[in-house]
């Protein structure tokens, strides 16, 4: 039961507020756990809203959630004053007055937090930086993060690459190198903190021929989606797997989908925010439209179809769910020098492979996957020919493959 009171609302005896960031952005459910009375919560909500306005005006909208939650949790006036004083100092800082002595770690944070995109919108695109943040924290910052940008040399960058585990594949090693290269390139321009990047042309490692392509066969997809019962696969996961295999989205894109991105009356989707920052739209598979329409009315999150699913350990979860479903093909679980076990990303490979095998054009596939070049899609041609030669057929419609959706019109 929710009851709104002034600048906050009470849900099951606990007080929360919503923080608006402008341009349609907002932060839901900031807990006012440090407040013991409605009057205190009302005053705290006003203080948080005022601080949020200051941060947004200073271009630090990405820091608002952290500060709002800290202020909401403060249990004493003294604790709140300390948090507010620190927040005010940060809000007063000019983001564009970068110092040449800025450390590699600090400048990389300006990039991954969106600060550089705000300060240099013509040269630095907004992006989902979660993968880059992981690489920085795990491989780069522990070795060179404390060095000032102007002190970074080729030897520093090489030291990061030499310290990488031997188990890392060539694609992952190149990604680490790309992160270092990107940070130093941004420090050169547009930030102009160093005269030139110390990394020469050709420093990025080449990617090897790669490992064998892993994908599900159509009958394996059907087996996975039909796995019900106490020992079966969760319904929300089966709907997600079926969606990824039939629409070709990246996992990150699917998990961010909101219902407003989907036109279920007409069967369309608009993906304005994505990895390549290139908005795209297409017509959904009719069976996917029916499945999502049913899911929206029968247990889906209010904000979007998959908003309650985390990316953490998704590869392990997919493999575990395949085992639960009884999919036994050894190639899906093998880890060798030439092959790796199936990952959630390989459901996208499944989409491309099955689509090409069943006569879809590369441009049709490209509209859905967002690949910038048909050269990437061409990598799947050999696997698609194998699927066609084996007469594996196409994918079973979702409303037929998922037992709970049988009969959905």
C-alpha positions in Angstrom: 0.0 0.0 0.0 1.5 3.3 -1.0 0.6 6.7 0.5 2.0 9.9 -0.8 2.8 12.7 1.7 4.2 15.9 0.3 7.7 15.4 -1.2 7.8 11.7 -0.3 5.7 8.6 -0.2 5.2 5.9 2.4 5.3 2.3 1.2 4.7 -0.4 3.8 5.7 1.9 6.6 9.0 3.1 4.9 9.5 6.5 3.4 10.8 7.1 -0.1 11.2 9.9 -2.6 11.7 10.4 -6.3 14.4 12.6 -7.6 14.0 14.3 -11.0 17.1 15.1 -13.1 15.4 16.9 -16.0 15.2 15.8 -19.6 12.9 12.9 -18.6 15.5 11.4 -16.3 14.7 10.5 -12.7 15.8 8.3 -9.8 13.1 6.1 -8.4 12.7 5.1 -4.7 15.4 7.0 -2.8 15.0 5.6 0.7 14.7 8.2 3.5 15.7 5.6 6.0 17.5 8.1 8.3 14.2 9.9 9.1 11.9 8.9 11.9 9.0 11.3 11.4 7.0 12.6 8.4 8.1 16.1 9.2 11.7 15.1 9.2 11.2 13.2 5.9 9.5 16.1 4.3 12.4 18.4 5.2 15.0 15.8 4.1 13.3 15.4 0.7 13.4 19.1 0.1 17.2 19.2 1.0 17.9 16.3 -1.4 15.8 17.9 -4.2 17.8 21.2 -3.7 21.1 19.4 -3.9 20.0 17.4 -6.9 19.2 20.7 -8.7 22.6 22.1 -7.9 24.4 18.9 -9.2 22.3 18.9 -12.4 23.1 22.6 -13.0 26.8 21.8 -12.5 26.5 19.0 -15.1 27.0 16.3 -12.5 23.7 14.5 -12.9 25.5 11.2 -12.8 26.5 11.8 -9.2 23.0 12.7 -8.0 21.9 9.2 -7.1 24.9 8.5 -4.9 24.5 11.8 -3.0 20.7 11.4 -2.7 21.0 8.0 -1.2 23.7 9.1 1.3 21.6 12.0 2.4 18.5 9.9 2.7 20.3 7.4 4.9 21.9 9.9 7.3 20.7 9.1 10.8 21.8 12.3 12.6 22.0 16.0 11.8 25.8 15.9 12.2 26.1 13.0 9.7 23.8 14.9 7.3 25.8 18.1 7.6 29.1 16.3 6.8 27.5 14.7 3.7 26.0 18.0 2.6 29.2 20.0 3.1 31.2 17.5 1.0 28.5 17.5 -1.7 28.5 21.3 -1.9 32.3 21.3 -2.4 31.9 18.9 -5.3 29.0 20.8 -6.8 31.0 24.0 -6.8 33.9 22.4 -8.8 34.2 23.3 -12.5 34.3 20.1 -14.5 36.3 21.7 -17.4 39.2 22.9 -15.4 41.2 19.7 -15.7 44.8 19.7 -14.4 47.7 18.2 -16.3 48.7 16.4 -13.1 45.4 14.4 -13.1 46.1 10.8 -12.6 45.2 8.2 -15.2 42.6 6.7 -12.8 40.9 10.0 -12.1 40.8 11.0 -15.8 39.5 7.5 -16.8 36.7 8.0 -14.3 35.8 11.3 -16.0 35.4 9.3 -19.2 33.4 6.4 -17.8 31.1 8.6 -15.6 30.0 10.6 -18.6 31.7 13.8 -17.5 33.8 14.1 -20.7 30.7 13.4 -22.8 28.9 16.3 -21.1 31.9 18.7 -21.4 32.8 17.7 -25.0 29.5 16.5 -26.6 30.9 17.0 -30.1 33.8 14.7 -29.6 33.0 12.2 -26.8 29.8 10.1 -27.2 27.7 8.9 -24.3 28.2 5.2 -23.9 27.5 2.2 -21.6 30.9 2.0 -19.9 30.3 -0.9 -17.6 32.7 -3.2 -19.5 35.4 -0.6 -19.6 35.0 0.1 -15.9 35.5 -3.5 -15.1 38.7 -3.6 -17.2 40.0 -0.4 -15.6 39.4 -1.7 -12.1 40.7 -5.2 -12.7 43.7 -4.8 -15.1 44.7 -1.2 -15.6 44.3 1.0 -12.5 46.1 -1.3 -10.1 49.3 -0.9 -12.2 49.2 2.6 -13.7 46.1 4.3 -12.2 48.2 6.4 -9.7 50.5 7.9 -12.3 49.8 11.4 -13.6 48.7 11.5 -17.3 51.7 13.5 -18.3 54.0 10.8 -16.8 52.4 7.8 -18.7 54.8 6.3 -21.2 54.7 3.4 -23.6 56.5 1.3 -21.0 53.7 1.9 -18.6 51.1 0.7 -21.1 53.3 -2.3 -21.9 53.5 -3.2 -18.3 49.7 -3.5 -18.1 49.7 -5.9 -21.1 52.5 -8.0 -19.7 50.7 -8.4 -16.4 47.5 -9.8 -18.1 46.8 -13.5 -17.3 47.8 -16.0 -19.9 44.3 -17.3 -19.9 42.9 -14.1 -21.4 41.9 -14.5 -25.1 43.1 -12.2 -27.8 39.8 -10.2 -28.0 39.9 -9.5 -24.3 43.6 -8.5 -24.4 42.8 -6.1 -27.3 39.9 -4.6 -25.3 42.3 -3.9 -22.4 44.7 -2.2 -24.8 41.8 -0.2 -26.4 40.8 1.2 -23.0 44.3 2.5 -22.3 44.5 3.8 -25.8 41.1 5.6 -25.6 42.0 7.2 -22.2 45.3 8.6 -23.5 43.6 9.7 -26.8 41.0 11.7 -24.9 43.7 13.2 -22.7 45.4 14.4 -25.9 42.2 15.7 -27.4 39.8 17.1 -26.6 41.0 17.5 -23.0 44.4 18.7 -24.1 46.2 17.5 -21.0 49.1 15.9 -22.8 50.7 17.0 -26.1 50.6 13.5 -27.7 49.6 10.0 -26.7 52.7 7.8 -26.0 51.1 4.9 -27.7 52.3 4.5 -31.3 50.3 3.4 -34.3 50.1 -0.3 -34.4 50.4 -0.7 -30.6 46.9 -2.3 -30.3 47.3 -6.1 -30.4 45.9 -8.0 -33.3 42.9 -10.3 -32.7 43.6 -13.9 -33.6 41.4 -16.0 -35.8 39.1 -16.5 -32.9 37.4 -19.6 -31.5 34.7 -21.8 -33.0 31.3 -20.2 -33.3 28.8 -21.5 -30.7 25.1 -21.3 -31.2 21.9 -23.2 -30.4 20.2 -25.5 -32.8 16.5 -24.7 -33.3 15.4 -27.9 -31.5 17.7 -27.0 -28.6 16.1 -23.6 -28.4 12.7 -25.2 -28.2 13.8 -27.6 -25.5 15.2 -24.7 -23.4 12.0 -22.7 -23.8 9.7 -25.6 -22.9 11.5 -26.5 -19.7 8.9 -26.1 -17.0 8.2 -27.6 -13.5 10.0 -27.3 -10.2 13.3 -28.4 -11.7 12.9 -26.5 -14.9 13.9 -23.0 -16.0 12.3 -19.8 -14.7 9.6 -18.4 -17.0 11.2 -14.9 -17.1 14.5 -16.4 -18.2 12.9 -18.5 -20.9 11.1 -15.5 -22.2 14.4 -13.6 -22.2 16.3 -16.4 -24.0 13.5 -16.7 -26.6 13.5 -13.0 -27.2 17.3 -12.8 -27.7 17.4 -15.7 -30.1 14.5 -14.2 -32.2 15.4 -10.5 -32.2 19.2 -10.4 -32.1 19.6 -7.7 -29.5 22.6 -7.5 -27.3 21.9 -8.7 -23.8 22.6 -5.3 -22.3 20.1 -3.7 -24.8 17.4 -6.2 -23.9 17.7 -5.7 -20.2 17.4 -2.0 -20.6 14.2 -2.2 -22.7 11.3 -0.2 -21.4 7.7 -0.8 -22.4 7.7 2.6 -24.0 10.3 1.3 -26.4 7.9 -1.4 -27.6 4.8 -0.9 -29.8 3.0 -4.1 -29.0 -0.2 -3.0 -30.8 1.7 -2.8 -34.1 4.6 -5.1 -33.3 7.5 -2.7 -33.5 10.5 -1.8 -31.3 12.6 1.4 -31.2 16.1 1.0 -29.8 17.3 4.6 -29.4 20.0 3.8 -26.7 22.5 1.1 -27.6 26.2 0.3 -27.7 26.9 1.9 -31.0 24.9 5.0 -30.3 23.0 4.4 -33.6 19.3 4.4 -33.0 17.5 1.6 -34.9 13.9 0.3 -35.2 12.4 -2.8 -36.7 9.3 -5.1 -36.8 9.3 -7.7 -34.1 8.7 -11.4 -34.9 4.9 -11.7 -34.6 5.2 -14.5 -32.0 7.5 -12.4 -29.9 5.0 -9.5 -30.0 2.3 -12.0 -28.7 4.6 -13.3 -26.0 5.6 -9.9 -24.7 2.0 -8.7 -24.7 1.1 -11.8 -22.6 4.1 -11.3 -20.3 3.2 -7.6 -19.7 -0.1 -8.7 -18.3 1.2 -11.8 -16.4 4.1 -11.0 -14.2 6.5 -8.7 -16.1 8.2 -5.8 -14.3 6.3 -2.5 -14.6 9.1 -0.6 -16.3 10.2 -3.1 -18.9 10.0 -6.8 -19.8 13.4 -7.8 -18.4 14.2 -5.0 -15.9 14.5 -7.3 -12.9 17.2 -9.5 -14.5 20.8 -8.9 -13.7 23.8 -9.5 -16.1 25.8 -11.0 -13.3 27.0 -14.6 -14.1 24.7 -14.7 -17.1 26.9 -17.1 -19.0 26.9 -19.6 -16.1 23.2 -19.2 -15.7 22.5 -19.9 -19.3 24.6 -23.1 -19.2 22.9 -24.2 -16.0 19.5 -23.6 -17.5 20.5 -25.6 -20.6 21.5 -28.5 -18.4 18.2 -28.3 -16.5 16.3 -28.4 -19.8 18.2 -31.5 -20.9 20.2 -30.0 -23.7 23.3 -32.3 -23.8 25.3 -31.4 -27.0 28.9 -31.5 -25.7 30.1 -28.6 -28.0 27.9 -26.1 -26.0 29.9 -26.8 -22.8 33.4 -27.5 -24.1 36.4 -25.2 -23.2 39.5 -25.8 -25.4 42.1 -23.7 -27.2 39.7 -23.6 -30.2 36.3 -23.5 -28.4 34.6 -21.8 -25.5 31.4 -22.8 -23.8 28.2 -21.0 -24.8 27.5 -17.5 -23.4 24.5 -15.3 -23.4 26.1 -13.3 -26.3 26.0 -16.5 -28.3 22.2 -16.3 -28.4 22.8 -13.3 -30.7 25.0 -15.5 -32.8 22.1 -18.0 -32.8 19.8 -15.4 -34.2 22.2 -14.4 -37.0 23.1 -18.0 -37.9 19.5 -19.3 -38.1 18.3 -16.2 -39.9 20.9 -16.5 -42.6 20.3 -20.2 -42.9 16.7 -19.6 -43.6 17.1 -17.1 -46.3 17.2 -13.7 -44.5 19.4 -11.1 -46.1 22.4 -9.6 -44.4 20.7 -6.1 -44.4 17.7 -7.6 -42.7 19.9 -9.1 -40.0 21.9 -5.8 -39.8 18.8 -3.8 -39.1 18.2 -5.8 -35.9 21.7 -6.4 -34.7 23.1 -2.9 -35.3 26.3 -4.3 -36.8 28.0 -1.3 -38.6 29.5 -3.6 -41.3 28.3 -6.6 -43.2 31.9 -8.0 -42.7 30.9 -8.9 -39.1 27.8 -10.7 -40.2 29.7 -12.5 -43.0 31.6 -14.4 -40.2 28.4 -16.4 -39.6 27.9 -17.5 -43.2 29.8 -20.8 -42.8 27.8 -21.8 -39.8 24.6 -20.8 -41.6 25.5 -23.1 -44.5 26.0 -25.9 -42.0 22.5 -25.3 -40.5 21.0 -25.3 -44.0 22.8 -28.4 -45.1 21.7 -30.3 -42.0 18.1 -29.2 -42.6 17.7 -28.0 -39.0 14.9 -25.6 -40.0 13.8 -22.5 -38.3 12.8 -21.4 -34.8 9.6 -22.5 -33.2 7.3 -19.5 -32.5 7.6 -18.4 -28.9 3.9 -18.9 -28.1 4.3 -22.5 -29.2 7.7 -23.2 -27.6 6.8 -21.9 -24.1 4.0 -24.1 -22.6 2.6 -21.3 -20.5 1.9 -19.3 -23.6 0.1 -22.1 -25.5 -3.1 -20.7 -27.0 -2.1 -17.0 -26.8 -3.5 -15.1 -29.7 
